[in-house]
C-alpha cells in the first residue's frame, strides 16, 4: 500500500491530470457562459448539448474498443495534443483582434466535451494497467480527491478570469496546461501489456463488453445499480438551481456555497472510503454509500431549510464519490484489463440513455412547476438501486468463482 506513495508514476499522473483538468475546466466554464450571452446563444447551447450527447452515445462503443486495442498512453497524449492545438488556434485567432462568433464557441465547447469523453475512460483503463491491484483502492481515493481539487480550482479561476481577461488569454492558459500534461505523461514509464487481439471481426470485438457482462448477470446488475448515484448527480446539476430558487427561495449565493460543500463532501469520501475498504468488503461499502445517497435524496422532499440543504448536498457528495471510488476499485479487480474499455463503455452508454430519458421527463415536469416530483422519482430509483445492490452484492463473488477470468 505504502509503495504507491513512493511510486514516481503516481505523482506524474496526478500533476498531468490536475493541469489538464484545471485548464479544460476553466475553458468549459467560460465558454458556455460566453455562449449564452450571444443572441440566441442559449438556444445554440441547448442544441449543441443535445447533439454532443447523441454523438458521444454513438461513439462510446468505438472508444471502448480503441482503449482495449491501442496504447492507453498514446490515446491520452493524443487527446492532450488535440486539446493543445485547438486551444492555441483559437487563442491566436482572438489575439488578432477578431471577435469570437457563436460557431467558434460551439467548436470550443464540442472539443472540450470530446476531450472529457475520451480522457476519463482512458485514464481509468490506464490506471488499471499500470498500477498493482493492491493499490487500486487507495489510487481511486487519491484520484477522487485530485478531481475535486481540480474542480474547485477551475471554478474559482474561471469566476475571476471571466471578468478580468479576454477569452484568448484563458485559451492560452488552457494550452499551457495541456503542454504541462503532455510533458508529465511522456515521462511516465509505460510498457503496454499483452492483449489478445484475436482474429474476430470488428463487430464481434466491439460487442465483447456486452457478452462479458451477459455471462455475469449479477455483476452487471450490481454495477448498473451502483451507477445510479452518479446519474443522480447529473440530474441534480440541473435540478438544484431550480430547487434553490423555487423551493428554498434563495439567491445564487446559495448555489455557489453548495458547489463548495459538494466538493468538500466528495473529497472526504476520497479520504475515508479507501480506509473503509481495508476493513469491510467493497460490496458492503457500495451498499452503504448508495443508501446514503438515497436517504439524502429523499430528505430533499421532506425538509426545506437552507442549512439542512447544505448537509444533504454533502451527504449526496459523499455517497456518490464514495460509491465511485469503491465501484471503480471493484471493476478494476473483477474485469480483465483487455476488456475494461468496452465494459466501461457499455455502462457509459446505458448511463447516457438513462440520463437522456430522465432529463426529458424532468424538463417537462419543471416547465409545469412540478419541481419536487423529479426528486421523488430520483428517490424511488435510488431506493430500488440500493435494494438491488443488497440483493446482488453477496452473490457477485460467488458468480465470479464459477467463471473463468476472461469469460
N, C-alpha and C positions, 0 to 999 in steps of 0.2 A: 504493500500500500504506500509506504513512505517513499518507495523508489519512484513513484510518479512525480513527486516534488523535486526529485533530483534529475529528472529527465529533461534535457535541454529542448526536446521537441515540444513539450507542453508549453513552454514559455514563448517559443517562436510561434506556435499555433495561436495562443491567446493574444499575442501582440498583433498578429496578422488579422485575426478575427475582429479585434477591438477597433483597429484602424479602419478596416473596410466597412464594418457595421456603423461606426460613427459617421464616416464620410457619406455613405449611402443614406443613412438615416436622416442626416441634415438635409440632403437634397430631396429626399422623399417626403419630408415635412414641408419644405419650402415650395416645391413645385405645385402640389395640389392647392395650397393657399394662393399662390400667384395665379393659378389657372382659374379659380372661381372668381377672381377679381376682374377677369376679362368679360366682355359682353358675351352672353350665352356660355360662359366658361363652366358654370355648374352643370349645364346640360351635357356639354362635351365630356366633363369629368365622369358623369354617370354612364354615358355611352362607353367611354374608354374602360371604366372599371368592369362593366359587363363583358366587353369584348375580351379583355385580358383574362377574366375568369374562364370564359369559354375556351380561349386559346390554351391556357395552362391545363385545363381539364383534358383537352385533346393531346397535348404534348406529354402529359405525365407518363404514359407507358413507354414512350421513346426515351425520355430522360432516364427512367429507371433502368432500361436496357443499356444505355450508354454508360451509366455508372457501373454496371456489373461487367462490362466488357472492355472498358478503357481504363487508363491510368487515372485514378481519382485526383492525384496531384496535378496532372496535366489539365484536367477539367477545371479544377479550382483556379489554376493560373490563367487558363483561357478566359474564364469569367471575369477575373480581375483585370486582365489586359483589355477586354472589350469595354469594361466599365471605364477604364482609364482613357481609351481612345474616344469614346462618346463624350465623356465629361470634358476632355481637353478640346475637342472640336467645337462644342457649343460654348465653351468659355472663350475661345478665340473669336468666335462669331460675335459674342457680346462685347468683347474688347474693341471690336472695330466700330462700335457705336450703333450697331443695328439693333432695332427693337426686337424682342422675343415675341413671336406671334403664338397663337393657340397651338398650331401644329408642332412648333418647337417644344412647347411644354408637354404636349401629348407624347411625343417621342421620348422625352426625358423620363416621363412617368412610366411609359411602357418598358423602357430599357431597365429602369430600376426594379420594376416588378419582376421582369425576367431574370435579373441578377439574383434576387432573393429566391426565386423559384428554382434556379439551378444550384445556388450555393448551399442551402440548408440540407437537402437530401444527400448532396455530395460530401459535405463535411461530416455528416452522420456516418456514412459508409467509410470514409477515410479514417475517422477515429476508431471505428471497429477494427479496421485492417491494421492500423499502425500500433495501437496500444494493446496491452495484455488484458485478457478477460478479468483478471483480479482487480484491474484499475478502472473498469467501466463505471462503477457506481460513483466513485469519487470524481472521475473525469466528468461525468454528466452533471454532477452538482456544481463543479467549477465552471463548466460551460454555461449553466443557467445563471450563475452569479455574474459572469462576464457579459452575458446577453442583456441582463437588466441594467448593468452599469453602462453599457453602450447606449441603451435606450434613454437613460436619464441624461447622459452627456449630450447625445444628439438632439434631444428635445429642448434642453436648456440652451444649447448653442444656436439652434435654429431660431428660437424665440428672440435671442439677442441679435443675431446677424440679419434677420429679415428686415429689420427697421434701420439697420446701420449701413449695410453694404449692398451693392448690386448683385444680381444673380450670378454674373460671370465670376465674381470673387468667390462665391460659395462653390461654384463648379471647379474652380482651381483648387480650392481646399479639398474637395472630393477627389480630384485627380491625384493630389499629393498622397492622400490616404491609400489610394489604390497602389501607388508606387511602393509605399512602405509595406503594404500587404504582400505584394509580389516578391519583394526582397526577402521578407521573412519566410514565405512559403518556399522560395528557392533553396534556402539553407536548411530546410527540414529534411533529414536523411529519409529516403523512401526507396524501398525495394518492393516493387509490385508483386503481390502474392500470386501464386499459380492458380489460375481459374480455368476450369474445364469448359472450354467454349463449345465442344461437341460438334456434331455435324447436322444438328437440327435446322429446320427452316427459320427464317426471320420471325414469322408469326408464332411459331412454336416457342422460340426463345422468349418472345415478348410476353407470352401467356404463362411463363413458368411461375411467376409470382402468384397468380391465381391458382394454378394447380398445386403449388406447395401448400397454400393455406387451405385449399379444398380437402387435402389429406389430413388436415389438423383443424377440424371444425371448432373444437373447444378453444384452442388458442386463438383462432380467428374471432370468435365471439368475445373472448376476453379482451383482446387488443382493440376491437371495434368499440366495445362498451367503454373502455378506458380512454378512448379518444374524445368522448363527449365533453369533458371539461374544457378542452381546447376549443371545440366548436362553440361551447357556451361563451367563452371569452370573445370569440369573433363576433358573436351576436350582441353581447353587451357593449362592445365597442360602438355599435350602432344605437343600442337602446339607452345606455346610461346618460348621454347628454339630454335625451328627451325626458327620461325619468327625473333628472335633476331639475329641469325647467318646469315640467307639468305636475309632478307629484311632490317633490320637495320644495318647489317654488323658490329655488336658489339661483344664483348667477354663475357666470363662467369660472369664478374663482374656486368654486366647489369642484368643478371638473378638473381644474389644474391640480388641486390638492389630492383628489382621488387617484390621479395618474401617479403622483409621487408615492402615495400609500400603497398602490398596487406594486410598484417597483420594490418597495421595502418588503412586502409580504412574499413576493416571488424570490427575492434574494435570500430571505430567511429559509425558505424551502430548499434552496440550493445548498445551504449550510447544514440544515438539520436532517433532511431526508437521507443523505449518504450515511449519516451516523445511525439513523434508524435501521438502515439496511444491513448493518453489521449485527443487529440484534434480532430482527424479525425477517420473515420471508418477504421477497419482493411483491408477491401477490397480496399479502396482508397489507403492506404499505400502500399499494394502489387502492385497495378496498377502503382504507381509512381516508385517503385524500379525496377519492371520488365522492364518498358520503359527506365529507367536509364541504365540498363544493355544492353538493345537492342541498344540504342544510342551509347554507348561506343563501343560495338562490331562492329557496322557499321563504326565508325571512324577509327578503325584499318585498314580498307581498303583504307581510303582516306588520312590519314596523316601518314607519315613515318618519324617521328622525335623521337629521344630517350626520350627527356624530356616530349613531349606530350604522348608518350607511357606510362610513369610513371603515368601521370594524368589519362589516360584511364584505367590503371590497378587499380588505386584507386577507380575509378567510378564503375568498374565491381565488385570490392570487396564490396563496399558499397551496390550496387544493389543486389548482391547475398546474403550477410549476412542480409541486411535489409528485403529482401523477406523471408528468412528463419525464422527470428525472428517473423515476423507477421504471416507467414503461420503456424508455429508451434503453435502459440497462437490460431489461428483460429481453427486448428484441435483439440486442447485441449478443446476448448469451444463447438465445434459442435459435436464431435464424442464421444459416451459413452466410459467410461474407460474400460468396459469389452470387447469392440470390437477394441480398439485402436491399439493393436498389429497386428491384422490381416488386418485392413485397412491400417495402415502404411506399412505393409509388401506388400500389393498389389501395392502401389506406388513405393516401393523399387524394386520390381520385374520388373515393367514396366520401371523404370529408368535403370536397368541393361540391359534390351533388347535394349532400345534406345541408350545407350552408346556403347554397343557392335556393333550395326549396324553402328553408326556414326564413330566409331574408325576404322572399317573395310574399310569404304569408304575413310576416311581421310588418312589412311595409304597408300592406293593405289594412291591417288592424290599426296601426298607428295613424294612418290617414283618417280613420274614423274615431280617433282619440281614445282608442282602447289600449292604453299604454301598459296596463298591468297584465293583460291576457298573454302577451309574449313571455313575460316572466313566469306565468303559471304553466305555460307549455314547456318552457325550459326546465322548470322544477320537476314536472312529471317525467320528462325524458331523462333527467339526471337520476331521479329515484329509480326508474326502471333500469338504467345503466348500472347503478350501484348494486341492485339485486342480481343483475346478470353477472357482474363481476364476482359476487359472492358465490353464485351458483356454479360458475365455471372455474373459479380460481383453484380450488382443491384438485380438480380433475386435470388441469393443464399439464402438470408434471407427469402424471400417470400416462397421459396420452403421448407425451414426448418419449417416454421409456419404451413404448411399444412400436416406435417408428425409427427408421434409420435416420442419421443426422441430415442426410441430403434428400430424404423422401423419395 
